[in-house]
Amino acid sequence: MEIIGFQIPLGILFLIGILVVFIIWKLIKFAIKFLIIIVVFFLILFGLDILGVFDFISGLFSSII
């Protein structure tokens, strides 16, 4: 295959294609893990808010001051 006057073997293009797919797959896996971590973090915060932990901490600080 010839691109911009250079002869490029199809095997190298195939390897480049596999490398690009591999990198994209790693990025997608990272994004999914990051999203799961963020969702779990906010669910924990939501649960602590429902249990009144933040109100308790706020009350402790206001009673000290």
Biopython code that builds the backbone (N, CA, C, O; Angstrom):
import numpy as np
from Bio.PDB.StructureBuilder import StructureBuilder

atoms = [
    (1, "MET", "N", (0.857, -1.175, 0.000)),
    (1, "MET", "CA", (0.000, 0.000, 0.000)),
    (1, "MET", "C", (0.902, 1.236, 0.000)),
    (1, "MET", "O", (1.920, 1.267, 0.691)),
    (2, "GLU", "N", (0.535, 2.222, -0.754)),
    (2, "GLU", "CA", (1.358, 3.421, -0.867)),
    (2, "GLU", "C", (0.604, 4.623, -0.297)),
    (2, "GLU", "O", (-0.517, 4.933, -0.699)),
    (3, "ILE", "N", (1.266, 5.290, 0.659)),
    (3, "ILE", "CA", (0.683, 6.484, 1.264)),
    (3, "ILE", "C", (1.723, 7.590, 1.192)),
    (3, "ILE", "O", (2.836, 7.428, 1.693)),
    (4, "ILE", "N", (1.377, 8.702, 0.581)),
    (4, "ILE", "CA", (2.227, 9.882, 0.435)),
    (4, "ILE", "C", (3.596, 9.493, -0.129)),
    (4, "ILE", "O", (4.625, 10.004, 0.313)),
    (5, "GLY", "N", (3.599, 8.615, -1.076)),
    (5, "GLY", "CA", (4.830, 8.244, -1.739)),
    (5, "GLY", "C", (5.659, 7.199, -1.028)),
    (5, "GLY", "O", (6.715, 6.819, -1.534)),
    (6, "PHE", "N", (5.226, 6.720, 0.123)),
    (6, "PHE", "CA", (5.955, 5.684, 0.858)),
    (6, "PHE", "C", (5.237, 4.361, 0.727)),
    (6, "PHE", "O", (4.008, 4.301, 0.779)),
    (7, "GLN", "N", (6.002, 3.308, 0.558)),
    (7, "GLN", "CA", (5.444, 1.960, 0.473)),
    (7, "GLN", "C", (5.335, 1.390, 1.887)),
    (7, "GLN", "O", (6.351, 1.223, 2.562)),
    (8, "ILE", "N", (4.110, 1.087, 2.347)),
    (8, "ILE", "CA", (3.876, 0.563, 3.693)),
    (8, "ILE", "C", (3.303, -0.843, 3.560)),
    (8, "ILE", "O", (2.264, -1.029, 2.927)),
    (9, "PRO", "N", (3.968, -1.836, 4.150)),
    (9, "PRO", "CA", (3.444, -3.208, 4.088)),
    (9, "PRO", "C", (2.118, -3.333, 4.835)),
    (9, "PRO", "O", (1.882, -2.641, 5.825)),
    (10, "LEU", "N", (1.264, -4.216, 4.350)),
    (10, "LEU", "CA", (-0.042, -4.404, 4.982)),
    (10, "LEU", "C", (0.094, -4.984, 6.391)),
    (10, "LEU", "O", (-0.761, -4.735, 7.241)),
    (11, "GLY", "N", (1.147, -5.746, 6.650)),
    (11, "GLY", "CA", (1.360, -6.317, 7.987)),
    (11, "GLY", "C", (1.564, -5.226, 9.031)),
    (11, "GLY", "O", (1.059, -5.324, 10.149)),
    (12, "ILE", "N", (2.306, -4.189, 8.660)),
    (12, "ILE", "CA", (2.523, -3.084, 9.599)),
    (12, "ILE", "C", (1.226, -2.329, 9.846)),
    (12, "ILE", "O", (0.948, -1.940, 10.980)),
    (13, "LEU", "N", (0.426, -2.115, 8.804)),
    (13, "LEU", "CA", (-0.877, -1.462, 8.986)),
    (13, "LEU", "C", (-1.787, -2.298, 9.882)),
    (13, "LEU", "O", (-2.534, -1.766, 10.704)),
    (14, "PHE", "N", (-1.710, -3.613, 9.707)),
    (14, "PHE", "CA", (-2.502, -4.506, 10.552)),
    (14, "PHE", "C", (-2.066, -4.392, 12.014)),
    (14, "PHE", "O", (-2.913, -4.310, 12.902)),
    (15, "LEU", "N", (-0.767, -4.387, 12.271)),
    (15, "LEU", "CA", (-0.259, -4.252, 13.636)),
    (15, "LEU", "C", (-0.621, -2.901, 14.244)),
    (15, "LEU", "O", (-0.956, -2.824, 15.427)),
    (16, "ILE", "N", (-0.556, -1.847, 13.457)),
    (16, "ILE", "CA", (-0.954, -0.525, 13.939)),
    (16, "ILE", "C", (-2.439, -0.519, 14.293)),
    (16, "ILE", "O", (-2.837, 0.058, 15.305)),
    (17, "GLY", "N", (-3.248, -1.156, 13.465)),
    (17, "GLY", "CA", (-4.681, -1.250, 13.741)),
    (17, "GLY", "C", (-4.962, -1.997, 15.033)),
    (17, "GLY", "O", (-5.810, -1.581, 15.821)),
    (18, "ILE", "N", (-4.253, -3.099, 15.254)),
    (18, "ILE", "CA", (-4.423, -3.861, 16.491)),
    (18, "ILE", "C", (-3.992, -3.024, 17.690)),
    (18, "ILE", "O", (-4.655, -3.042, 18.727)),
    (19, "LEU", "N", (-2.896, -2.294, 17.560)),
    (19, "LEU", "CA", (-2.416, -1.440, 18.648)),
    (19, "LEU", "C", (-3.431, -0.345, 18.986)),
    (19, "LEU", "O", (-3.674, -0.065, 20.160)),
    (20, "VAL", "N", (-4.014, 0.263, 17.974)),
    (20, "VAL", "CA", (-5.017, 1.317, 18.194)),
    (20, "VAL", "C", (-6.251, 0.741, 18.899)),
    (20, "VAL", "O", (-6.780, 1.356, 19.825)),
    (21, "VAL", "N", (-6.704, -0.425, 18.465)),
    (21, "VAL", "CA", (-7.864, -1.058, 19.108)),
    (21, "VAL", "C", (-7.543, -1.400, 20.556)),
    (21, "VAL", "O", (-8.391, -1.229, 21.431)),
    (22, "PHE", "N", (-6.335, -1.881, 20.821)),
    (22, "PHE", "CA", (-5.912, -2.224, 22.184)),
    (22, "PHE", "C", (-5.900, -0.989, 23.083)),
    (22, "PHE", "O", (-6.372, -1.043, 24.219)),
    (23, "ILE", "N", (-5.364, 0.118, 22.581)),
    (23, "ILE", "CA", (-5.315, 1.354, 23.366)),
    (23, "ILE", "C", (-6.720, 1.883, 23.641)),
    (23, "ILE", "O", (-7.012, 2.322, 24.754)),
    (24, "ILE", "N", (-7.582, 1.844, 22.643)),
    (24, "ILE", "CA", (-8.966, 2.297, 22.836)),
    (24, "ILE", "C", (-9.674, 1.416, 23.861)),
    (24, "ILE", "O", (-10.428, 1.918, 24.695)),
    (25, "TRP", "N", (-9.434, 0.094, 23.803)),
    (25, "TRP", "CA", (-10.039, -0.820, 24.764)),
    (25, "TRP", "C", (-9.569, -0.515, 26.184)),
    (25, "TRP", "O", (-10.374, -0.547, 27.115)),
    (26, "LYS", "N", (-8.280, -0.219, 26.369)),
    (26, "LYS", "CA", (-7.764, 0.126, 27.689)),
    (26, "LYS", "C", (-8.392, 1.427, 28.200)),
    (26, "LYS", "O", (-8.718, 1.534, 29.382)),
    (27, "LEU", "N", (-8.562, 2.400, 27.330)),
    (27, "LEU", "CA", (-9.188, 3.670, 27.735)),
    (27, "LEU", "C", (-10.639, 3.462, 28.153)),
    (27, "LEU", "O", (-11.107, 4.060, 29.122)),
    (28, "ILE", "N", (-11.342, 2.615, 27.419)),
    (28, "ILE", "CA", (-12.741, 2.338, 27.762)),
    (28, "ILE", "C", (-12.813, 1.629, 29.115)),
    (28, "ILE", "O", (-13.658, 1.970, 29.943)),
    (29, "LYS", "N", (-11.943, 0.655, 29.348)),
    (29, "LYS", "CA", (-11.932, -0.033, 30.640)),
    (29, "LYS", "C", (-11.634, 0.934, 31.774)),
    (29, "LYS", "O", (-12.264, 0.861, 32.828)),
    (30, "PHE", "N", (-10.679, 1.842, 31.574)),
    (30, "PHE", "CA", (-10.357, 2.829, 32.608)),
    (30, "PHE", "C", (-11.556, 3.732, 32.880)),
    (30, "PHE", "O", (-11.869, 4.021, 34.036)),
    (31, "ALA", "N", (-12.222, 4.175, 31.829)),
    (31, "ALA", "CA", (-13.372, 5.067, 32.001)),
    (31, "ALA", "C", (-14.497, 4.363, 32.752)),
    (31, "ALA", "O", (-15.161, 4.977, 33.588)),
    (32, "ILE", "N", (-14.717, 3.085, 32.466)),
    (32, "ILE", "CA", (-15.770, 2.343, 33.158)),
    (32, "ILE", "C", (-15.424, 2.171, 34.637)),
    (32, "ILE", "O", (-16.285, 2.343, 35.500)),
    (33, "LYS", "N", (-14.164, 1.830, 34.931)),
    (33, "LYS", "CA", (-13.752, 1.688, 36.331)),
    (33, "LYS", "C", (-13.874, 3.016, 37.067)),
    (33, "LYS", "O", (-14.335, 3.055, 38.208)),
    (34, "PHE", "N", (-13.466, 4.094, 36.424)),
    (34, "PHE", "CA", (-13.555, 5.420, 37.032)),
    (34, "PHE", "C", (-15.005, 5.787, 37.303)),
    (34, "PHE", "O", (-15.315, 6.327, 38.365)),
    (35, "LEU", "N", (-15.896, 5.504, 36.361)),
    (35, "LEU", "CA", (-17.320, 5.785, 36.539)),
    (35, "LEU", "C", (-17.898, 4.984, 37.695)),
    (35, "LEU", "O", (-18.686, 5.511, 38.479)),
    (36, "ILE", "N", (-17.518, 3.723, 37.810)),
    (36, "ILE", "CA", (-18.018, 2.886, 38.898)),
    (36, "ILE", "C", (-17.539, 3.425, 40.245)),
    (36, "ILE", "O", (-18.305, 3.459, 41.209)),
    (37, "ILE", "N", (-16.280, 3.846, 40.315)),
    (37, "ILE", "CA", (-15.751, 4.398, 41.558)),
    (37, "ILE", "C", (-16.509, 5.663, 41.955)),
    (37, "ILE", "O", (-16.838, 5.843, 43.128)),
    (38, "ILE", "N", (-16.787, 6.538, 40.993)),
    (38, "ILE", "CA", (-17.523, 7.769, 41.280)),
    (38, "ILE", "C", (-18.942, 7.465, 41.746)),
    (38, "ILE", "O", (-19.430, 8.089, 42.688)),
    (39, "VAL", "N", (-19.607, 6.514, 41.098)),
    (39, "VAL", "CA", (-20.980, 6.166, 41.479)),
    (39, "VAL", "C", (-21.001, 5.589, 42.892)),
    (39, "VAL", "O", (-21.868, 5.950, 43.687)),
    (40, "VAL", "N", (-20.066, 4.702, 43.217)),
    (40, "VAL", "CA", (-20.021, 4.118, 44.564)),
    (40, "VAL", "C", (-19.742, 5.200, 45.606)),
    (40, "VAL", "O", (-20.342, 5.196, 46.680)),
    (41, "PHE", "N", (-18.831, 6.129, 45.291)),
    (41, "PHE", "CA", (-18.522, 7.219, 46.215)),
    (41, "PHE", "C", (-19.772, 8.049, 46.513)),
    (41, "PHE", "O", (-20.053, 8.353, 47.672)),
    (42, "PHE", "N", (-20.522, 8.416, 45.471)),
    (42, "PHE", "CA", (-21.720, 9.220, 45.699)),
    (42, "PHE", "C", (-22.820, 8.427, 46.396)),
    (42, "PHE", "O", (-23.601, 8.999, 47.155)),
    (43, "LEU", "N", (-22.894, 7.124, 46.153)),
    (43, "LEU", "CA", (-23.877, 6.312, 46.873)),
    (43, "LEU", "C", (-23.536, 6.249, 48.360)),
    (43, "LEU", "O", (-24.431, 6.289, 49.205)),
    (44, "ILE", "N", (-22.252, 6.152, 48.679)),
    (44, "ILE", "CA", (-21.847, 6.158, 50.090)),
    (44, "ILE", "C", (-22.189, 7.504, 50.732)),
    (44, "ILE", "O", (-22.713, 7.545, 51.846)),
    (45, "LEU", "N", (-21.894, 8.604, 50.032)),
    (45, "LEU", "CA", (-22.248, 9.921, 50.569)),
    (45, "LEU", "C", (-23.752, 10.052, 50.777)),
    (45, "LEU", "O", (-24.200, 10.587, 51.791)),
    (46, "PHE", "N", (-24.528, 9.561, 49.816)),
    (46, "PHE", "CA", (-25.981, 9.617, 49.918)),
    (46, "PHE", "C", (-26.461, 8.808, 51.120)),
    (46, "PHE", "O", (-27.339, 9.254, 51.859)),
    (47, "GLY", "N", (-25.891, 7.625, 51.317)),
    (47, "GLY", "CA", (-26.270, 6.788, 52.456)),
    (47, "GLY", "C", (-25.923, 7.442, 53.780)),
    (47, "GLY", "O", (-26.710, 7.397, 54.725)),
    (48, "LEU", "N", (-24.737, 8.054, 53.851)),
    (48, "LEU", "CA", (-24.348, 8.737, 55.092)),
    (48, "LEU", "C", (-25.259, 9.929, 55.366)),
    (48, "LEU", "O", (-25.557, 10.229, 56.523)),
    (49, "ASP", "N", (-25.700, 10.601, 54.320)),
    (49, "ASP", "CA", (-26.607, 11.735, 54.495)),
    (49, "ASP", "C", (-27.966, 11.258, 55.003)),
    (49, "ASP", "O", (-28.575, 11.910, 55.852)),
    (50, "ILE", "N", (-28.437, 10.139, 54.497)),
    (50, "ILE", "CA", (-29.714, 9.595, 54.955)),
    (50, "ILE", "C", (-29.626, 9.181, 56.427)),
    (50, "ILE", "O", (-30.576, 9.363, 57.188)),
    (51, "LEU", "N", (-28.480, 8.625, 56.818)),
    (51, "LEU", "CA", (-28.311, 8.204, 58.214)),
    (51, "LEU", "C", (-28.086, 9.371, 59.162)),
    (51, "LEU", "O", (-28.123, 9.185, 60.378)),
    (52, "GLY", "N", (-27.858, 10.558, 58.641)),
    (52, "GLY", "CA", (-27.707, 11.741, 59.474)),
    (52, "GLY", "C", (-26.308, 11.936, 60.031)),
    (52, "GLY", "O", (-26.128, 12.641, 61.024)),
    (53, "VAL", "N", (-25.337, 11.331, 59.414)),
    (53, "VAL", "CA", (-23.962, 11.443, 59.903)),
    (53, "VAL", "C", (-23.466, 12.882, 59.797)),
    (53, "VAL", "O", (-22.806, 13.377, 60.711)),
    (54, "PHE", "N", (-23.773, 13.544, 58.712)),
    (54, "PHE", "CA", (-23.284, 14.905, 58.516)),
    (54, "PHE", "C", (-23.954, 15.883, 59.466)),
    (54, "PHE", "O", (-23.322, 16.839, 59.916)),
    (55, "ASP", "N", (-25.211, 15.661, 59.775)),
    (55, "ASP", "CA", (-25.883, 16.500, 60.768)),
    (55, "ASP", "C", (-25.261, 16.304, 62.151)),
    (55, "ASP", "O", (-25.102, 17.257, 62.915)),
    (56, "PHE", "N", (-24.912, 15.051, 62.457)),
    (56, "PHE", "CA", (-24.262, 14.756, 63.740)),
    (56, "PHE", "C", (-22.905, 15.454, 63.838)),
    (56, "PHE", "O", (-22.590, 16.058, 64.863)),
    (57, "ILE", "N", (-22.109, 15.372, 62.783)),
    (57, "ILE", "CA", (-20.802, 16.028, 62.771)),
    (57, "ILE", "C", (-20.958, 17.546, 62.869)),
    (57, "ILE", "O", (-20.199, 18.207, 63.578)),
    (58, "SER", "N", (-21.940, 18.093, 62.160)),
    (58, "SER", "CA", (-22.198, 19.524, 62.225)),
    (58, "SER", "C", (-22.609, 19.930, 63.641)),
    (58, "SER", "O", (-22.190, 20.980, 64.126)),
    (59, "GLY", "N", (-23.420, 19.115, 64.306)),
    (59, "GLY", "CA", (-23.816, 19.401, 65.670)),
    (59, "GLY", "C", (-22.641, 19.353, 66.624)),
    (59, "GLY", "O", (-22.557, 20.161, 67.549)),
    (60, "LEU", "N", (-21.727, 18.409, 66.409)),
    (60, "LEU", "CA", (-20.532, 18.341, 67.262)),
    (60, "LEU", "C", (-19.686, 19.587, 67.112)),
    (60, "LEU", "O", (-19.221, 20.150, 68.103)),
    (61, "PHE", "N", (-19.484, 20.022, 65.875)),
    (61, "PHE", "CA", (-18.670, 21.208, 65.661)),
    (61, "PHE", "C", (-19.330, 22.466, 66.220)),
    (61, "PHE", "O", (-18.647, 23.338, 66.757)),
    (62, "SER", "N", (-20.652, 22.564, 66.098)),
    (62, "SER", "CA", (-21.329, 23.754, 66.615)),
    (62, "SER", "C", (-21.346, 23.770, 68.133)),
    (62, "SER", "O", (-21.353, 24.844, 68.735)),
    (63, "SER", "N", (-21.352, 22.609, 68.761)),
    (63, "SER", "CA", (-21.342, 22.578, 70.223)),
    (63, "SER", "C", (-19.937, 22.894, 70.766)),
    (63, "SER", "O", (-19.806, 23.420, 71.871)),
    (64, "ILE", "N", (-18.906, 22.580, 70.003)),
    (64, "ILE", "CA", (-17.550, 22.900, 70.430)),
    (64, "ILE", "C", (-17.301, 24.404, 70.330)),
    (64, "ILE", "O", (-16.667, 24.998, 71.202)),
    (65, "ILE", "N", (-17.797, 24.998, 69.277)),
    (65, "ILE", "CA", (-17.598, 26.439, 69.051)),
    (65, "ILE", "C", (-18.629, 27.167, 69.855)),
    (65, "ILE", "O", (-18.672, 28.397, 69.835)),
]
sb = StructureBuilder()
sb.init_structure("model")
sb.init_model(0)
sb.init_chain("A")
sb.init_seg("    ")
for serial, (resi, resn, name, xyz) in enumerate(atoms, 1):
    if name == "N":
        sb.init_residue(resn, " ", resi, " ")
    sb.init_atom(name, np.array(xyz, "f"), 0.0, 1.0, " ", f" {name:<3s}", serial, name[0])
structure = sb.get_structure()
